[in-house]
Amino acid sequence: MTGLIRRKLRFSVIEAGIVVVALGLAFAPAFAQNPTSERDQGASQRERGEGQQKPKGKVPGPMVGGYYELKVLPAGGPAPRMADGHPDLTGRWYPNAGGKMLQAAYPVDPAVFNQYDAKVTPELRPSYKPGVDAKYTRPNAYGVCDQPGTPSVTLEQISQHAPMELIETPERLVMLYEYPLNVRMIYTNGRVHPKDPDPTFNGDSATHWDGDTLVVDVIGIDTRLRNLVPGETTPGWFPSEQEHVVERMTRASKNYLIYQVTIEDPVVLAKPWTSAPRRWSLAQDSKEEWGEVFCTHNEEPGEIEKIDAAKGKGN
């Protein structure tokens, strides 16, 4: 997320009636809050205070409520299945192993934050083509809401610690995102790509099942939407018209969903980029309510320009 953004984060887990409002959340540094690989593991552990002595007495704020005792969820048994025998992906899913909304400041076992084992399934950085055109790696202007598309809308939840909700029927998979407010309608009825799809923010999706894994093939993604990948400190990249995305979703058990994505772009990338198989956990509180998190443009950049201009005139 680029620039200063005015937005309100309404947490799904509210402890002691506390609402936390976060302002100016920068996208790249936010990824370091959730350990995604060996390169940012140490920084994330320091932010969470791992290895530090637990405070004595009553802990104020959102830390109240048993976060010290929160553990990695068990598998929970086999995944439920649809009438056609395929796994039912339906559920509210969090980018952690605790089954609830978490923030980096919470005193939680680091294992709960981890989505994968970097030593077993490392997640490499994107590899760009030498001399790639600057238009594909340009920074966004300060104060601009950087609306993500596919697959950034899913990957961005990792930095925001925000949930995604899946609703599966025999004919479609609906993907809902709390931040940013986004809806993907993916048809699973044998639909194929049109020969020349019109570009859209979420792209044109066609699906098939590979065993118990739903494979979503996406083309026709609007080139104005930046690709943002976990752990990457650069501003990401804008796709070319030849970008091709393949998402794989597997409900490994009742409590866990595995999401993995591959991005191919022969114009921008020297080779396809593939994420680690990231583990998401099923919400454990059935009473959790959906929150609204909205990103809007703000007027601060313009106001700063006025202040700078006034200073230049000696006012």
Secondary structure as UniProt FT lines:
FT   TURN            16..17
FT   HELIX           27..31
FT   TURN            32..33
FT   HELIX           38..47
FT   TURN            48..51
FT   HELIX           61..63
FT   TURN            64..66
FT   HELIX           67..69
FT   TURN            83..84
FT   STRAND          91..94
FT   TURN            104..105
FT   HELIX           110..113
FT   TURN            118..120
FT   TURN            130..131
FT   HELIX           134..136
FT   TURN            142..143
FT   TURN            150..151
FT   HELIX           152..160
FT   STRAND          164..168
FT   STRAND          172..177
FT   TURN            178..181
FT   STRAND          182..187
FT   STRAND          204..210
FT   TURN            211..212
FT   STRAND          213..219
FT   TURN            223..224
FT   TURN            230..231
FT   TURN            241..242
FT   STRAND          244..253
FT   TURN            254..255
FT   STRAND          256..264
FT   TURN            266..268
FT   STRAND          273..274
FT   STRAND          278..282
FT   TURN            286..287
FT   HELIX           300..312
FT   TURN            313..314
//
